[in-house]
Amino acid sequence: MNPRPLPQDPMIRQLVQSARASQLSRRGLLAGLSAGAATLALAACSTGGASGKPTPAKDNSSTDKTMTWANWQAYLDQDDDGGYPTLEAFQKQSGITVKYDVAVDDNNTYYAKVKDQLALGKDIGADTVCLTDWMIARWIRLGYVQSFDESAIPNKKNLVANLQDIDFDPGRKKSLPWQSGFAGICWNKEKLPQGLKSVDDLWKPELKGKVGVLSEMRDTMGLLLLQQGVDISKTFSDADFDTAIDTLTKKVSDGQIRNIKGNSYLNDLKSGDTLAAICWSGDITQLNAEAGDNWEFVLPEAGGTLWSDNFVIPIGSTRKANAEKLIDYYYQPEVAAEVAAWVNYITPVEGAKAAAVAIDPALADNQLIFPDADTLSQAHIFRSLSTAEEQKYQAAFQKVILGA
């Protein structure tokens, strides 16, 4: 596919800033909203002294030239042999050996795996991880990430201006954006040559048992609410949400929806278990590159959602300086453009568009990487939720997931 920037376009800046500042979301909320006494006890005995927060691990980067980067599936440039060209170039240039771990399938499930170690300030097996705004906000609030050494990330200057000061991380002292993107709908073009235009098209009789939706509450419920005519970026009622959750529940119970998954939904599209899905934009270009040009992605007529993911360094990482070198490397415009040309998500690096044009002029036209005002007018930010709403809505959504 191809690209277009969030650097210059003021509408892009406004939307992506809102996505981080007011939404605090993209993929669902943590499974542990109602944490039990055991989790609280772990937090209480963390290594953080009076604050109750863990303290950063000692950095051994000077003697340990290795690190692990935990990320989502299909989220880094890859060659035909399964290698990662930009990452291999970084390793050669830096002398640091990097394990790229496709460990994140969903914000909720990843957090569930590492929350106890985080609370104790222990190594979670990753020296940097890319998660969504609302989850990163939680990690920062709980003291689960390390502050950057600003001098170690000089290319931070290339972060687009509107993302440099965010409410959950003023001045970007502890997090830096990796990619942004859309949630919309996709389908198998060979099996469904007529295509799809709306979320309601997913409920066609011929698609019974062949539909997948995302396990991220704000994306799946966001699209269902938009289909109802609800503006998810503004105030909506419990009744609005209940109507949407009733639709989801019905479509699961009657077998229209086959499954509710995180990034593993791609495997179902590839195998043909599902023919259509609520999905993430860049994934479909990736899927087409890997398995033939068989799938199409669109923002539904009623609109799609906009989200963002960010780098952080977990509190227990003993290779902080190594992780900072990696992050700095990916903030070079030429490197960011190379990644964007492959993953097809919106890049946060100033100058990446010009660098992308040098790679392939057609990249500058890709609305999934460098969306213009028309494309962005179809993207909506799921508004921030009160604590009561968060608990209620997530509990309702989790109930449907468990019953799927």
Backbone torsions as a table, in degrees:
resi	resn	phi	psi	omega
1	MET	NA	-164.3	-171.8
2	ASN	-141.4	176.4	-173.7
3	PRO	-129.4	173.4	-178.5
4	ARG	-167.7	138.6	-160.5
5	PRO	-92.7	153.5	167.8
6	LEU	-93.5	-9.9	174.2
7	PRO	-56.4	-63.0	-170.1
8	GLN	-81.7	-37.2	-171.6
9	ASP	-72.5	117.0	-177.0
10	PRO	-63.1	-30.9	179.6
11	MET	-68.4	-38.7	177.0
12	ILE	-61.9	-44.8	-178.8
13	ARG	-59.7	-45.1	-178.1
14	GLN	-62.9	-44.9	-177.1
15	LEU	-66.4	-46.4	-177.0
16	VAL	-70.1	-34.1	176.6
17	GLN	-63.8	-43.3	178.4
18	SER	-62.2	-37.2	-178.9
19	ALA	-58.0	-35.7	-178.6
20	ARG	-91.0	-41.2	-172.6
21	ALA	-76.8	-40.2	-174.9
22	SER	-107.1	-22.9	-175.5
23	GLN	-84.9	-41.9	-172.2
24	LEU	46.9	45.5	-179.9
25	SER	-161.4	161.9	162.2
26	ARG	-167.9	-71.7	-166.4
27	ARG	-95.0	128.7	-140.3
28	GLY	-47.0	171.6	178.8
29	LEU	-89.6	163.3	-175.6
30	LEU	-61.9	148.3	-179.2
31	ALA	-65.7	-20.3	-175.5
32	GLY	-96.5	39.5	180.0
33	LEU	-58.5	-38.3	179.4
34	SER	-103.1	65.5	-175.3
35	ALA	-59.9	139.6	-178.2
36	GLY	-87.8	-177.6	-176.1
37	ALA	-63.0	-32.4	-179.0
38	ALA	-63.1	-43.5	179.5
39	THR	-65.5	-41.0	179.4
40	LEU	-63.5	-37.3	179.2
41	ALA	-65.3	-39.2	177.9
42	LEU	-61.4	-43.2	179.8
43	ALA	-63.9	-38.3	-177.2
44	ALA	-66.0	-31.6	-178.0
45	CYS	-99.4	22.2	177.9
46	SER	-69.8	173.0	-172.6
47	THR	-88.4	21.4	-172.6
48	GLY	-95.3	7.1	177.1
49	GLY	67.2	-141.4	-173.7
50	ALA	-60.9	-32.3	-177.6
51	SER	-71.6	-19.0	-177.2
52	GLY	76.9	2.3	179.8
53	LYS	-103.0	146.5	179.6
54	PRO	-67.0	156.9	178.3
55	THR	-103.3	151.4	-177.7
56	PRO	-60.9	143.5	177.2
57	ALA	-70.5	157.6	175.3
58	LYS	-66.4	136.0	-179.4
59	ASP	-86.7	120.2	179.4
60	ASN	-108.0	20.7	-174.8
61	SER	-59.7	-29.0	-177.6
62	SER	-65.5	-25.8	-179.5
63	THR	-115.0	-13.6	-178.7
64	ASP	-117.9	99.2	-176.4
65	LYS	-93.0	52.3	175.8
66	THR	-135.3	166.1	172.9
67	MET	-169.3	164.1	176.2
68	THR	-124.5	134.5	178.4
69	TRP	-115.8	114.6	178.4
70	ALA	-94.0	131.2	-175.1
71	ASN	-151.9	178.5	179.5
72	TRP	-84.8	161.2	176.5
73	GLN	-64.0	145.8	175.5
74	ALA	55.7	42.7	-173.7
75	TYR	-125.0	17.7	177.4
76	LEU	-152.6	144.5	-179.0
77	ASP	-56.1	139.6	-174.4
78	GLN	-141.1	144.9	178.8
79	ASP	-99.6	-179.7	-175.8
80	ASP	-65.3	-20.8	-179.5
81	ASP	-93.1	4.9	179.9
82	GLY	87.1	4.5	177.5
83	GLY	-83.7	167.1	-179.9
84	TYR	-115.8	96.5	-172.1
85	PRO	-52.8	-49.2	-178.1
86	THR	-67.1	-36.4	179.5
87	LEU	-69.2	-38.0	177.1
88	GLU	-64.9	-37.7	177.1
89	ALA	-65.2	-39.5	177.7
90	PHE	-62.2	-44.4	-178.5
91	GLN	-62.2	-41.4	179.5
92	LYS	-66.0	-40.5	-177.7
93	GLN	-72.1	-38.7	-172.8
94	SER	-95.6	-23.0	-174.0
95	GLY	78.9	8.7	179.6
96	ILE	-98.4	129.1	177.0
97	THR	-88.2	123.5	-175.3
98	VAL	-113.5	127.5	169.5
99	LYS	-92.2	117.2	177.5
100	TYR	-93.5	111.3	-172.0
101	ASP	-108.4	110.3	177.3
102	VAL	-79.0	76.5	-170.7
103	ALA	-104.6	-11.9	-174.8
104	VAL	-103.3	115.4	176.0
105	ASP	-107.2	-21.5	-174.1
106	ASP	-168.6	140.4	178.9
107	ASN	-56.6	-42.7	-177.7
108	ASN	-61.5	-53.0	-174.6
109	THR	-67.6	-35.2	178.5
110	TYR	-66.4	-45.5	179.5
111	TYR	-60.7	-40.4	-179.8
112	ALA	-59.6	-32.9	-178.6
113	LYS	-74.3	-28.5	-170.4
114	VAL	-117.0	-4.4	-171.4
115	LYS	-62.8	-36.6	-179.0
116	ASP	-66.6	-42.7	177.3
117	GLN	-64.6	-40.1	178.8
118	LEU	-60.0	-45.1	-178.0
119	ALA	-61.8	-28.1	179.7
120	LEU	-94.2	-0.8	-178.5
121	GLY	73.8	22.3	-176.6
122	LYS	-91.2	163.1	176.6
123	ASP	-66.4	128.2	179.7
124	ILE	-98.6	6.5	-179.5
125	GLY	86.7	13.0	176.9
126	ALA	-144.5	136.6	178.9
127	ASP	-97.2	-18.7	165.7
128	THR	-149.8	147.7	-179.1
129	VAL	-142.5	146.8	179.7
130	CYS	-110.3	113.1	180.0
131	LEU	-130.0	172.8	-172.9
132	THR	-81.7	156.3	-174.4
133	ASP	-45.1	-53.2	-174.9
134	TRP	-63.1	-34.3	178.5
135	MET	-73.8	-40.7	176.7
136	ILE	-61.6	-40.1	178.0
137	ALA	-58.6	-41.3	178.8
138	ARG	-64.8	-46.0	-179.8
139	TRP	-60.6	-42.3	179.6
140	ILE	-64.8	-44.4	-178.9
141	ARG	-61.4	-37.0	-178.2
142	LEU	-85.7	-3.7	179.5
143	GLY	78.6	30.3	-175.1
144	TYR	-94.9	5.4	178.9
145	VAL	-130.5	157.3	179.4
146	GLN	-93.8	148.8	175.1
147	SER	-74.9	143.3	178.0
148	PHE	-72.4	150.2	164.5
149	ASP	-85.9	106.7	-173.8
150	GLU	-56.5	-36.0	-177.8
151	SER	-69.6	-17.5	-178.2
152	ALA	-86.5	-8.5	-178.7
153	ILE	-128.5	63.8	-177.8
154	PRO	-61.8	-28.1	-179.6
155	ASN	-74.2	-0.1	173.1
156	LYS	-57.7	-23.9	178.4
157	LYS	-60.1	-19.0	-179.3
158	ASN	-86.3	-1.8	175.6
159	LEU	-66.1	131.6	-178.9
160	VAL	-56.4	143.6	-168.6
161	ALA	-56.1	-39.1	-174.5
162	ASN	-70.3	-12.6	-178.6
163	LEU	-103.9	5.5	-174.0
164	GLN	-80.7	-15.8	-178.5
165	ASP	-139.6	102.2	-173.7
166	ILE	-116.7	146.4	-173.3
167	ASP	-58.9	-36.4	-178.4
168	PHE	-84.4	-8.4	179.2
169	ASP	-154.3	71.8	-178.6
170	PRO	-54.9	128.4	179.2
171	GLY	77.6	2.1	179.5
172	ARG	53.5	53.7	-179.9
173	LYS	-81.8	-20.1	-173.1
174	LYS	-131.3	-4.7	-178.5
175	SER	-147.6	150.6	174.1
176	LEU	-140.7	135.7	-178.0
177	PRO	-60.8	142.3	173.8
178	TRP	-100.4	-60.2	178.8
179	GLN	-149.1	160.6	171.0
180	SER	-126.2	165.9	179.9
181	GLY	-172.6	-174.8	-178.2
182	PHE	-113.8	154.6	164.0
183	ALA	-110.3	132.7	-180.0
184	GLY	-151.2	-147.9	179.3
185	ILE	-122.3	152.5	179.1
186	CYS	-141.2	164.2	-179.8
187	TRP	-157.6	161.9	176.1
188	ASN	-80.3	113.7	-173.8
189	LYS	-67.3	-31.8	-179.5
190	GLU	-69.8	-42.0	-177.9
191	LYS	-82.0	-26.2	-178.2
192	LEU	-128.6	68.4	-175.7
193	PRO	-62.8	-21.8	179.5
194	GLN	-74.6	-18.3	177.3
195	GLY	77.7	176.7	178.8
196	LEU	-127.5	148.6	179.3
197	LYS	-121.6	-26.0	-173.9
198	SER	-139.4	166.5	175.3
199	VAL	-61.8	-35.1	178.7
200	ASP	-60.4	-27.2	178.4
201	ASP	-64.9	-21.7	177.8
202	LEU	-67.5	-18.0	-176.3
203	TRP	-95.6	12.3	178.1
204	LYS	-62.7	142.9	-177.4
205	PRO	-54.2	-37.0	-177.3
206	GLU	-69.8	-10.7	179.0
207	LEU	-101.4	8.0	-178.6
208	LYS	-58.8	127.5	-179.5
209	GLY	77.8	6.4	-176.4
210	LYS	-125.1	20.9	-177.4
211	VAL	-115.5	136.3	174.4
212	GLY	-118.2	147.8	173.8
213	VAL	-131.5	162.8	-174.5
214	LEU	-82.3	147.8	177.9
215	SER	-83.2	6.0	175.4
216	GLU	-92.2	113.6	-171.8
217	MET	-55.6	-45.2	-174.8
218	ARG	-68.6	-27.0	178.4
219	ASP	-79.7	-52.9	-179.8
220	THR	-65.8	-50.0	-179.7
221	MET	-69.3	-31.8	177.1
222	GLY	-59.6	-45.7	180.0
223	LEU	-67.9	-37.1	177.8
224	LEU	-66.3	-41.2	177.6
225	LEU	-65.0	-43.3	177.8
226	LEU	-59.9	-39.9	178.4
227	GLN	-62.0	-29.4	176.8
228	GLN	-77.6	-5.6	-176.9
229	GLY	90.5	11.8	-179.7
230	VAL	-88.2	133.7	176.1
231	ASP	-85.1	102.9	-174.9
232	ILE	-70.8	-12.8	179.5
233	SER	-84.9	-8.3	-179.4
234	LYS	-122.1	-175.8	-178.1
235	THR	-64.2	128.5	170.5
236	PHE	-133.2	161.2	-170.3
237	SER	-95.7	167.5	172.7
238	ASP	-59.9	-35.8	-179.9
239	ALA	-63.4	-39.7	177.3
240	ASP	-60.9	-47.4	-179.2
241	PHE	-64.0	-41.9	-178.8
242	ASP	-61.7	-36.9	178.0
243	THR	-63.4	-42.7	179.9
244	ALA	-67.5	-40.9	-179.3
245	ILE	-68.7	-31.7	176.0
246	ASP	-63.9	-39.7	177.3
247	THR	-62.4	-46.8	179.8
248	LEU	-61.5	-45.9	179.9
249	THR	-58.4	-45.2	-179.1
250	LYS	-63.3	-43.7	-176.9
251	LYS	-69.3	-26.7	174.2
252	VAL	-75.7	-47.1	-175.4
253	SER	-67.3	-32.2	-179.8
254	ASP	-88.6	2.7	174.2
255	GLY	86.0	4.8	177.8
256	GLN	-64.8	-44.4	177.9
257	ILE	-91.2	124.5	-179.2
258	ARG	-78.5	-42.1	-177.3
259	ASN	-158.0	163.8	176.3
260	ILE	-125.7	113.0	-172.4
261	LYS	-138.4	167.0	169.7
262	GLY	-85.6	-138.8	-175.2
263	ASN	-61.9	-17.8	-179.9
264	SER	-68.9	-4.5	176.0
265	TYR	-60.0	-25.1	-180.0
266	LEU	-62.3	-34.8	179.5
267	ASN	-64.4	-34.8	179.7
268	ASP	-71.9	-35.8	175.4
269	LEU	-66.2	-41.7	-177.2
270	LYS	-65.8	-40.0	-178.0
271	SER	-78.8	-16.9	-176.8
272	GLY	90.6	1.4	176.0
273	ASP	-61.3	-33.8	171.2
274	THR	-122.1	145.9	179.7
275	LEU	-108.5	-15.0	-179.3
276	ALA	-151.4	155.2	-175.5
277	ALA	-162.9	158.2	160.8
278	ILE	-81.0	127.4	-167.7
279	CYS	-147.3	176.1	177.6
280	TRP	-102.6	138.5	-168.4
281	SER	-51.8	-60.0	-174.0
282	GLY	-64.8	-24.2	-179.2
283	ASP	-60.6	-34.5	-173.5
284	ILE	-73.5	-37.1	173.8
285	THR	-62.4	-41.6	177.1
286	GLN	-59.3	-46.6	-178.2
287	LEU	-61.7	-42.2	178.3
288	ASN	-62.5	-38.3	-179.6
289	ALA	-67.5	-35.3	-176.1
290	GLU	-83.7	-36.3	-168.8
291	ALA	-127.7	22.6	179.5
292	GLY	95.0	152.9	-175.9
293	ASP	-79.8	72.1	-172.8
294	ASN	-110.6	-7.6	-172.7
295	TRP	-125.3	150.3	179.8
296	GLU	-124.4	140.9	176.3
297	PHE	-118.0	137.8	172.5
298	VAL	-143.1	156.3	165.7
299	LEU	-81.5	127.2	-177.6
300	PRO	-58.0	159.9	179.5
301	GLU	-55.4	-35.1	179.8
302	ALA	-81.6	-8.9	177.4
303	GLY	113.5	160.8	176.8
304	GLY	-120.1	-176.7	179.1
305	THR	-106.9	160.4	177.2
306	LEU	-121.3	133.9	-177.4
307	TRP	-141.3	170.7	178.4
308	SER	-147.7	149.2	175.9
309	ASP	-119.5	156.0	-173.3
310	ASN	-139.2	147.4	169.6
311	PHE	-72.7	139.2	163.0
312	VAL	-141.2	163.9	174.9
313	ILE	-112.4	112.0	-177.6
314	PRO	-58.0	150.1	-174.1
315	ILE	-58.5	-29.5	-176.3
316	GLY	-92.8	4.0	-179.7
317	SER	-67.9	132.8	176.8
318	THR	-101.9	12.2	-179.8
319	ARG	-130.8	47.7	-175.1
320	LYS	-60.5	-48.3	-177.7
321	ALA	-62.7	-35.4	176.8
322	ASN	-63.5	-43.1	179.4
323	ALA	-64.4	-38.8	179.2
324	GLU	-64.2	-37.6	176.7
325	LYS	-63.4	-39.1	178.6
326	LEU	-64.6	-47.2	-179.5
327	ILE	-61.5	-44.3	179.1
328	ASP	-59.9	-40.6	179.7
329	TYR	-59.4	-42.9	-177.6
330	TYR	-77.2	-3.7	174.0
331	TYR	-96.1	11.1	169.2
332	GLN	-80.4	129.7	-176.9
333	PRO	-53.5	-40.8	-178.2
334	GLU	-65.9	-37.9	178.6
335	VAL	-71.4	-43.5	178.8
336	ALA	-60.1	-37.9	179.2
337	ALA	-66.7	-40.2	179.5
338	GLU	-63.8	-41.1	177.4
339	VAL	-65.1	-46.8	-177.7
340	ALA	-60.7	-36.5	-179.9
341	ALA	-64.3	-23.0	-178.5
342	TRP	-99.3	-46.1	-175.2
343	VAL	-83.7	-23.6	177.0
344	ASN	61.5	40.1	169.5
345	TYR	-112.5	167.6	-178.6
346	ILE	-73.0	124.3	-179.1
347	THR	-90.2	141.2	179.6
348	PRO	-92.9	10.1	-172.8
349	VAL	-97.8	119.8	176.0
350	GLU	-60.8	134.1	179.2
351	GLY	93.4	-7.4	-178.2
352	ALA	-68.1	-32.1	-179.5
353	LYS	-63.8	-47.4	179.9
354	ALA	-61.3	-39.6	178.9
355	ALA	-67.7	-34.4	178.7
356	ALA	-67.4	-37.0	177.6
357	VAL	-61.5	-36.4	178.9
358	ALA	-67.0	-31.0	177.7
359	ILE	-73.6	-47.7	-177.7
360	ASP	-163.5	112.2	-178.0
361	PRO	-52.4	-29.7	-178.8
362	ALA	-66.2	-22.4	-179.4
363	LEU	-59.8	-32.4	-176.9
364	ALA	-66.3	-12.2	-179.6
365	ASP	-98.9	0.1	-176.6
366	ASN	-76.0	114.1	-177.6
367	GLN	-73.4	-11.7	178.3
368	LEU	-87.9	-12.2	179.5
369	ILE	-112.6	-45.1	178.6
370	PHE	-124.3	70.5	-175.3
371	PRO	-66.2	142.7	176.6
372	ASP	-91.4	-177.1	-175.5
373	ALA	-61.5	-37.7	-179.8
374	ASP	-63.2	-44.9	179.1
375	THR	-64.6	-43.5	-178.1
376	LEU	-67.7	-23.7	178.1
377	SER	-67.2	-17.4	178.7
378	GLN	-93.9	-2.8	-177.7
379	ALA	-101.4	136.0	-175.9
380	HIS	-127.0	144.0	-179.5
381	ILE	-98.0	124.6	177.0
382	PHE	-68.0	120.4	-174.2
383	ARG	-60.7	159.7	176.4
384	SER	-68.2	148.1	-177.6
385	LEU	-111.5	148.9	172.4
386	SER	-70.7	165.1	178.9
387	THR	-59.1	-42.0	-179.9
388	ALA	-63.7	-42.9	178.6
389	GLU	-64.5	-43.7	-179.2
390	GLU	-57.0	-47.8	-178.4
391	GLN	-65.4	-44.9	-178.1
392	LYS	-66.2	-48.9	-175.2
393	TYR	-67.8	-41.9	-179.8
394	GLN	-67.5	-38.3	178.2
395	ALA	-62.2	-41.4	179.4
396	ALA	-65.3	-40.8	-179.8
397	PHE	-68.1	-43.6	178.9
398	GLN	-61.9	-35.2	178.1
399	LYS	-61.1	-39.5	178.6
400	VAL	-68.5	-42.5	179.3
401	ILE	-58.7	-44.7	-178.3
402	LEU	-65.9	-26.3	-179.9
403	GLY	-90.6	-5.3	-176.5
404	ALA	-76.1	NA	NA
